[in-house]
Amino acid sequence: MKYYPMFNLFDDFFTGNTTSDVMKTDIVEKDGNYEMSMELPGVKKEDIQMELKDGYLKVTATYGSNTEDKDEKGRVVRKERVSGSYSR
């Protein structure tokens, strides 16, 4: 499992990370059209929504993970749940 520190609430609070830091976006003009690419680490394709309204494109990404670590006897020694969303 990969660890994405930008999803840590405390890291974001203390380092000042914002949605634009996480949802890094590039927009280029290509053949008279615009092409957008956005970095959304840890987000599944099906968890990305886009809405075009009044000339504005809104991108929302939701994420979530459940982690469970067990000892050699099968007892849970750590269980974490992370979820949230970003919108730009």
ZASEZA-571432 format. One line per field, with one value per residue (C-alpha): x, y, z. Coordinates in nm, 3 decimals, decimal comma, m for minus. Layout:
BEGIN
c1 X ...;
c2 Y ...;
c3 Z ...;
END
This chain:
BEGIN
c1 0,000 0,130 0,117 0,008 0,100 m0,120 m0,422 m0,308 m0,523 m0,252 0,016 m0,215 m0,293 0,068 0,225 m0,048 m0,127 m0,439 m0,660 m0,453 m0,141 m0,309 m0,503 m0,211 m0,351 m0,205 m0,410 m0,269 m0,418 m0,390 m0,535 m0,783 m0,899 m0,799 m0,650 m0,646 m0,448 m0,479 m0,282 m0,513 m0,296 m0,488 m0,819 m0,995 m1,122 m1,481 m1,451 m1,395 m1,692 m1,695 m1,962 m1,965 m2,200 m2,217 m1,876 m1,703 m1,567 m1,588 m1,385 m1,458 m1,257 m1,346 m1,115 m1,125 m0,928 m0,952 m0,639 m0,628 m0,314 m0,328 m0,073 0,037 m0,273 m0,511 m0,595 m0,638 m0,356 m0,433 m0,729 m0,751 m1,012 m0,942 m1,191 m1,252 m1,294 m1,132 m1,304 m1,167;
c2 0,000 0,343 0,629 0,967 1,228 1,494 1,306 1,350 1,617 1,721 1,745 1,966 2,187 2,238 2,266 2,480 2,242 2,338 2,174 2,333 2,169 1,828 1,868 1,990 2,085 2,154 2,305 2,330 2,443 2,174 2,192 2,464 2,269 2,270 1,962 1,931 1,687 1,669 1,477 1,292 1,035 0,763 0,850 0,591 0,697 0,617 0,853 1,163 1,379 1,675 1,937 2,216 2,495 2,859 2,832 2,687 2,335 2,186 1,872 1,678 1,378 1,158 0,906 0,652 0,362 0,111 m0,042 m0,324 m0,478 m0,803 m0,977 m1,341 m1,460 m1,273 m1,002 m0,652 m0,429 m0,125 m0,019 0,307 0,466 0,768 0,946 1,288 1,488 1,764 2,007 2,262;
c3 0,000 m0,090 0,159 0,028 0,290 0,132 0,266 0,626 0,790 1,035 0,765 0,558 0,856 0,964 0,618 0,466 0,178 m0,011 m0,271 m0,547 m0,398 m0,419 m0,743 m0,955 m1,293 m1,637 m1,918 m2,270 m2,600 m2,865 m3,216 m3,116 m2,811 m2,447 m2,285 m1,908 m1,696 m1,320 m1,057 m0,818 m0,637 m0,458 m0,628 m0,843 m1,186 m1,087 m0,788 m1,005 m1,103 m1,343 m1,392 m1,650 m1,546 m1,657 m1,824 m1,516 m1,490 m1,140 m1,065 m0,746 m0,631 m0,335 m0,172 0,103 0,239 0,517 0,668 0,917 1,065 1,262 1,480 1,437 1,630 1,401 1,654 1,520 1,642 1,425 1,215 1,022 0,802 0,583 0,362 0,219 m0,097 m0,295 m0,527 m0,766;
END
